[in-house]
Amino acid sequence: MATLSYTFPSTTTTSSSRGFLITSNGSSCRRRPNISTEDQPCSSSACYQGAVQSYGLQKQRVQLNSISKAMRTRRLDSVGRRKKGAIRCNIELQDFIGGDLIKPDLGQWLSDVEEHKAIAIYSPHEGGYEGRYLTRLKYQGYHFLDLSARGLGDPETTLTKFHPVCPAHVGKQPIARWYFPPEVDYRLSLLPPDAKGLVVWIIEAKVLSKAELQFLALLPTLRPNVRVIAECGNWRKFMWKPLKEIAGLSQS
C-alpha cells in the first residue's frame, strides 16, 4: 500500500514537530514520535540559495588555486629553475664604448674610394654609421652632392646633360617645362681651387636598375674628379663593395 508522509510544524517554541502517517485511502492515521527539525532535509528556497552560493565559492576557490599555481610555475620558469634552453648574444667591445666611434677600417675605406672611385655601401638599418665615413672623405677635401634615387629620372641625363623639369601646376597654371644644367658639371664648376673632387652620394640606390647602376659605375671615367657612393642596401654592419662588381661590370 502506498503511503504519504508529511510533517506539520510545531506551534511551540521548541524544535519538536508532530508527525502523522496517512494512507492512500485516508482510513488509518497514527502519530509518529517527535523528530528534531535539524534531522529533516530542508527544501526551502533559502537552503537552495545557500547551497548554490557554497558551490560558487568552492568553484572560485578551485579557480584561484589553479591561477596561483600557474603563476607560481611561471615565476619559477622566469627565475631559471626550469629553463629548457639558454639564448646567448655575442657582445663585443664596440657595444660598451660606442660602435660608431671605433672604425679601424677608415684607412681601407679611403684607399678603396681612391682605387675604385665608385663604391656601393651597405649600412645598418638604424642608420648613423655612414656619417663617420662621409666625414672622413670631407676631411680629405671632397665636396658632396646629395641626391635621392627616387625621382632622379635618367641618371645620365640628369647628371651630365641639360634636362627638362616640369614643375607642379596644381591644375591652375599651364604646364611649363624648365631646363636645368647638368648637376655634376654645374657643381664641378663651383668647386674651390683647393677642393680634391666631388662626391656624388646617392641614397636609396637599391631602386635603380642594373643599367642605371652601370652608368653610375662609369661616371668617374667620364668625369675624373667625381667619386660615386651609392647606398644599395642594408646589412648588419657597415660594409662596401666596388660598384662595378654590383652592376656586373667587373671582369671575373
N, C-alpha and C positions, 0 to 999 in steps of 0.2 A: 504494500500500500504506500503510495507516495505521500510524503508529509511536507509541511511548510513550516519553518521555524521563524520566529520574529521576536524581538526583544523590545519591550516598552521601556522608555527611560523612567527612572525613578523621580518622583517629585520632591523627595527629601534631599537634604544637603549631602548625604553620604554618597559614596561611589557605588552602592549596590544597585541592582536592577532586578525587575520581576520578569521571569521567563515563562512562556506558555508554549505548549506543543499542540498544534492544530492539525487535525487530519484533513484529508481532501473532502470527506463528506461532512465535516463540521460536527460530527457526533461526539467525539471524545476530546476532552481538554483536560490537561493536568498542569500543575505548576512545577517549574524547574527550580532547582536551587539557585540562590543568588550567586552571580558571577561578576567579578570586577570588570569594569569597562575598559581597563587597561589591557585585559587579555583579549578583548574583542577587536577584530580588524576594523579600521576606520575607513569609511568610503566617502567622507565628505570632501567638498571642493578644496578646503583649506589643506587637508592632508595631501591631496593630489598636487597642489601647487608647491607644497613643501618638498614632495618627492622630486618634482621637476627641477626645482631650484638646487636641491642637493646633487642631482645628476649633472646639471650645468656646471656647478662648482667643481665637481670631480673631473669633468671634461676639460675645464680650463686649467686645472692643476696638471693634467696629463700633457696639455699643450705647452704650458710653461716649462715643465720638466724637459720636454723634448727640445724646446728652443734653447734653454740653458745648456743642455748637453751639447747641442750643435755649436753654440758659441764657445764653449769650453774646448771643444775639439779644434775649432778654427784658431783659437788663441794658441793652443799648443803647436799647431802647424806653423803659425806665424813666428813663434819663438824659435822653431827649428828642431823640435824634438821628433817630428815625424816627417822630415824632409825626404822627398823621393830623389831629388837631384839638385845640384848646385849650378848656378849660372855665373860665369866669371867674365869680367870685362878687362880687356888689355889696357892698362894705364901706362902712359909714357911720361917722360919728363915735361913735355910740352903742355900736358894737361894741368900742371901745377903752377908753372911760371909764365903761361901765355904762349900758345902755339903760334900766334901771329907775329911774335917778336923774334922767335928763333927761326931763321931761314938760312941754313948753311948752303943752300943751293942758289943763292943770288948770283954768285960768280958764274956758275954754269948757265944761269938764265941770260946773263948779259952776253956771254960768248955765243950761245945758240942764236940769240937775236941777231948778232952781227954776222954769224955764219949763214943762217938760213934766210934771214930777212923777212920771212913770212911764217908766223907761228900760230898754231891752233892751241888754245888753252882750255883746260877743263878745271873749273873751280868748285868748291863745296857749295851745297845748296844754300847755306846760311849767309854766304857772301862775306865780303870784307877782306879776304886773304889776297885777292888780286891787287889791292891797293898798295901793298908792300912792293910788288914788282913794278907797278906803274910808277911809284915814287922813285925807285932806283933808276929807271930809264929817264925820268925827269932830271935827276941829279947829273946824268951823263950829258945833258944839253939838248934833249929831244923836246919838241913841241907836239901837242896832241890835237887830233881831230876826232872827236867822239861822234859816232853815228850808230843808228839802230838799223838792223837788217830788216825790220818790219817797216814797210813803207819806203824802203830805199829805192825801189824800182830796179832798173837795169844798172848794175854797178859800173859797167864800162861807160855808159852814157852819163851817169851822174857824176862820176869821179874824174873823167878825162875829157868830156865833151860838153859843149853848150847844150843844155837840156831844157825843155819847156816844163812849166809848172802851172797848173790850173788851180787858182785859189777857190775856196768855197764861196758860192754866190748866194746861198740860203734861199734860193727861189725868187729873189727880188732883183738882183743885179744880173746883167748879161754875162754869159760865160766868157771869161777872158783867159788869155794864155800869156804868161810871162816867161822870159828866157833868162836863165841863170848861167853864170860862167862855171867851168869845171871846178869842183870842190877842191881837188888835190892841187891843181895848178894855181888856183887863187890863193890857197893857204901857203903854198911854196913861195909865191911872190911876196908874201907879207912876213916871211921869216927874217929875224935879225941876222946880221952877218956872223955872229958868233954861235949861231944855232948849229947843232950837229945834224939835224934832219927832222922829218915829220913822221910821227907815228899815227897811222890810221887805226884807231881802236874801234872795232865793230862788235857791239853786243847783240845777243840773240842770233848769232850767225848759224845756229842749228836749223833755221828755217830756210836757208839758202840752198839752192840746187847744186848739183855737182859741177855744172858748167860755171856757175857764178863763183864757186869756191876756187875753181881753176883760174879764173881771171884774177881773183884777189891774190892767188899764189904767184902769178906772173907780173903783178903790178910793180914790185920792186925792180924788175928787169926793165920795165918801161920808164920808171922814174927812180933813178939810183938813190936819191936822197929820201926815199919813202920806205918805212917799215910797216908791216901789216900785222896786227894782233887781232885774231878772231876768236870770240867765245863760242865754241862749237858744242858745248855740253857741260855736264856736271860730273863730278867724281868725289870720292870720299876725302881726297886731299888734292891740293893744287898740283897739277901736272900739265905738261905741254908736249906737243909733237910738231914736227915740221908740217906746214900747211900743204905742201906738195904731196906728202905721204897720205894725208886725209883726203885730198882731192883726186888721188890716183895718178899723179904725175911723176912719182918717184920711179927711178929705174931700178928694178929688182930682178 
